[in-house]
Amino acid sequence: MSLALWIKQPWKTFYLTFHIFTFVFVFLPVHAVKFLFTRPRPTWSWRHAMRVALTRRLGSIATVLGKVPFDPDYRAIKPGPGVEGVWMDRVPHLMNAELKIWSSVANVTSIRIPGYWYARTGSNSKPPTPTIAGQKVFLFIHGGGFTQLSAHPRSPISVIPRSLVELTDDAPYALAVEYRLSSTYPFAEKHSFPAALLDALTGYNFLVNTMGYDPSDIIVAGDSAGGNIALALTRYLVENKGSTEISLPGPPGHLLVSSPVTDMSNSHVTPGSSALANDKDIIGDFYNNPHDTPYRVLAYVGPFGAGIASCNRYVSPASLSPLMQSRFIGFPRTFIIAGGMEVFRDQIRSLRDKMVRDMGEAQVAYYEPADAVHDYIFFPWHPDRPATLKAIQEWLVSG
């Protein structure tokens, strides 16, 4: 049955009840026994294999739920222990002609949105004003397939900015952007591209023109879908540097992306590619039907349709389509993370190759553990996470 049926009552309750029952009485015992004898990767422990399988199962169920109703979003700052939220003013004056056209088609505009501060242990809950000269700061853009999760400190993905601010004394704060999430049929059709880019631009402008950070001290960071938005924000700042049309802050000094979504077309979906071969990844069913466009892609591209993914450098910068003309000249020092067995591995390698072509090898650091899954730094239990954070730390200190 289609997704449109399962999100309606009473079918939704039936769907969830069925999956909870089969999860407890079928899925868990079957996999617990199966992984005693064989695992998706020989290097995986039994516990690791179970955790990956569990994450895959929960992810497939989450599609029917849509956005979790009680998750914080862009409409309010949700208080809580250790929560330091801030409102950030809209930036329509920073939109060039191209961005205005895209916004008009998508029926979105720049709005006031919240952000949340993350602080290094022992530091104040937010940076001092004026900021300390030369002190770096992360602008963090969370993942979640453009359709789920939150920048709020109670969101599970908050483990990433919490970890980043502990890496070096020179970057003790991160501002996480509560950007608008996309959705489409059978849910409400709203907040497609370029809404998230506009919100990321709002966060960047806040750091520079409200907090007083020098652009060279900003580390734009994002994971998965957030990595796509981080790349788009950096591209916008690079391409419009010195523009006479708008007065933008300069590009950031660093770019950090973990398992970024870099090709929403199907140019990397070929026989033997990671998109199809790495079907044991936590999002191994992303391309379960190569002839269908995944829901998350449809939600993000909205009224532009899937065709935009083959020709728009902000949506699919690593696309192999001959229509794609994406260059990376002028981009800042970049650290790219990929999982060796993730679905998006090949497209992330294409991103790396394009960046090295335009920027030089010295400007592009690439880290790919052989048996790691998609966005593995999201998972505190993942065995490759500590070494990856150490590599990021060394990269930050060296530059």
Residue, then its C-alpha position, 0 to 999 in steps of 0.5 A: m500500500s502507498l504511504a498516502l494510506w498509511i498516514k491516515q487513521p485508522w491505518k496509521t495505528f494499524y501500521l505502527t501496532f503491526h511493526i511494534f509487534t513484529f519488531v519485538f517478536v520477530f525482528l529482534p529474535v531473528h536478527a539476534v540469532k542470525f548475527l551469531f553466525t553471519r554479519p554484514r561486515p566481518t569486522w562488525s561485532w554482534r552488538h554493532a550489527m544489531r544496532v545498525a539493523l535496529t537503526r535501519r528498521l526505525g528509520s523506515i518506520a519514521t517515514v510514515l510518521g513524518k515529522v515527529p509532532f513533539d520535536p521543536d521547530y522553527r516556530a518557537i524557542k523551546p526552553g529546557p535545562g541547558v538550552e540557550g536559544v536565540w532569535m535570528d532576524r530574516v535576511p531578505h536584503l542578502m538575496n540575489a536575483e537568482l535566489k529570489i526567483w527560486s524563492s518565488v517559485a517555491n513560495v518561500t521567503s526569508i523569515r526570523i528563525p531560532g538557533y541554539w548555542y552549544a558550549r564547550t564544557g566549562s564555558n559560559s552557555k553562549p559566547p561573550t559580546p563582543t566576541i574574542a578576536g580570533q576565536k573560531v565558532f561552528l555554524f552547525i546545520h543538522g541532518g535528517g533527510f531535510t524532513q526530520l530532526s531539530a537543532h534543539p539540544r534535546s534532539p538526538i543529533s545534538v551529539i554532533p555539535r556537543s562533540l565538535v565544541e570539545l575538540t579544541d579550545d579555539a572553537p568552544y561554541a557552536l550555533a545550530v540553525e533551526y531551519r525549516l523542514s521540507s515536506t510534500y504529498p501525502f503530507a503538507e507541501k511546504h518549505s522546499f528548496p531554497a528555504a533551508l538555504l535562506d535559513a542557513l544564510t540567516g544563521y551565518n549573518f547572525l554570527v557575523n553582523t550580530m555576534g561580530y565573528d570574522p567570517s574567516d573564524i567561522i566553521v560551517a558544519g553539517d551532516s547528511a542533508g545538513g551537509n548539502i545545505a552547508l555546501a549550498l551556503t558556502r557556495y552562495l557566499v563564495e559565488n557572491k563575494g564582492s557582489t555589487e547587487i548585495s552586500l554579503p559577509g565573506p565566505p567562511g574559513h572552514l567547511l566540515v561535512s559528514s556524509p553529505v547528500t551531494d547528488m539528488s539525481n540518479s547519476h550515481v545509481t548504477p549497477g555495482s555502485s554504492a547506491l545499490a551495493n551498500d544495501k546494508d547501510i542504515i539507509g540501505d533502502f534509500y534506493n530500494n527502487p532506482h526508478d522512483t525518486p525518494y520521498r525526501v528528495l521530492a520534499y526538498v525539490g518541491p515544485f521544481g521537480a526531480g529534474i532540478a537535481s540534474c542541473n542545479r549546483y546548489v542541490s546536486p553539486a556532485s552530480l555526474s550529469p553533463l548538465m551540471q556545471s559545479r565548480f569549487i574555486g574559492f571554497p575554504r579548507t574542507f574536511i569531508i567524511a564518508g562511510g566506506m559502506e554507506v549508500f552515498r559513498d560514491q557521490i561523496r567521492s565525486l564531491r571530493d574529486k571535484m573539490v580537489r580538481d578546483m582547490g588542490e589536494a592540500q585544501v581538501a581532507y578526506y576521511e573514509p573508514a572502510d566499514a562505516v555506515h552513513d553519518y556514523i559520527f551521529f552514533p556514539w556507539h560507532p567504533d570509528r567515531p573516536a578516531t574521526l573526531k581526533a582527525i577533525q581535531e588535528w585538521l582544525v588545529s593545523g589550519 
